[in-house]
Amino acid sequence: MMDLLQKIAKRVFRKQTAIFLFFLFLSANFWLMHSIGSNKEIIVVYRIDYINLPNNVIIANSSQKDITVSLRDNKTSFLHYLFVKQTPAITIDLKGINRNAKAGQKTYSIDNIVENTIKKDFGHRVEIINFNPKVLIVEYSTLSSKKVPVILKGEIKVRNQYIISDSIIPTPQEVTIYGSWEKIKAIDAVEITDLNNDSLDKTTEIYYTLRSNKNITFSPKGINIKVPVEKSTEKNITVEIACKNAPNGLDMKAFPQEVNIVLLVPLSKFNHITANDLTAYVDYEKRSSDNKCIVELTSKDSRLKILRVSPQEVEFSLEEKSRPK
């Protein structure tokens, strides 16, 4: 019995819902037909976008950020407004500003700009009742500038068995910074320290956007960074150990006199990397209490990865320098 009552209730509910939705739709249509046949006014607000502002110029009066337009039409233009996205902003071209003047102002009449934008969004029959402001007065001042080098300090990660195979050179290598002289005078370089890239397994170009703020801007706005990556392999090199800072009148000699170094090198450079690219030495002034010295290494190529060194420390002897006969 309960099942039967539930089925009846569901059918009645569905029927009532359908009737309600039908009359709601009918009412909306009557309202829409009435609206189309009546004169209607609406207010439209457009954001102001300034374009082609010279790099060394800043707008001093930034309070005027939008234009308010009152419209009237008795056709279907407003339906178009309801369902079609309007132009988001009215653009003002600032290329005529004198970038060499220390400061100034320029007046822009925007009648034609507003009219063309409204026709584009609503059609030619719409009537513009009013808009505000009628003109835009742009006050501006010029900024100081200086060129500084771009320095890459961030870590670039590569996958296992891969290596950065050559120099990483940003393009461009210099950028121009703009701002008040007090803000930019202490800036000697633009340092890139936060390259959050995925581990690379091939040569990759990274575009890095320079972070401008209200005090400092950059030209260009970003840097291209080409990272040459290729597969790596191990290479064994034997290097003679040099000695440094021996006492006056004495010769210092390491035992053993050579060190074996295992490097990780790019495949393309395997045959080009030799013992001449590395220097191994011991420093008498850094000797330990048991008269041993740690083998120190330097490389002409900072990208070479030293995996192993054998031996890591050596003994040494001191002998009187032979006098020339």
Secondary structure, 3 states (H helix, E strand, C coil): CHHHHHHHHHHHHHHHHHHHHHHHHHHHHHHHHHHHCCCEEEEEEEEEEEECCCCCEEECCCCCCEEEEEEEECCCHHHHHHHCCCCCEEEEECCCCCCCCCEEEEEEECHHHHHHHHHHHHCCCCEEEEEECCEEEEEEEECEEEEEEEEECCCCCECCCEEECCCCCEECCEEEEEECHHHHCCCCCEEECCCCCCCECCCEEEEEECCCCCCCEEECCEEEEEECEEEEEEEEEEEEEEEECCCCCEEEEEECCEEEEEEEEEHHHCCCCCHHHEEEEEEHHHCCCCCEEECEEEECCCCCEEEEEECCEEEEEEEECCCCC
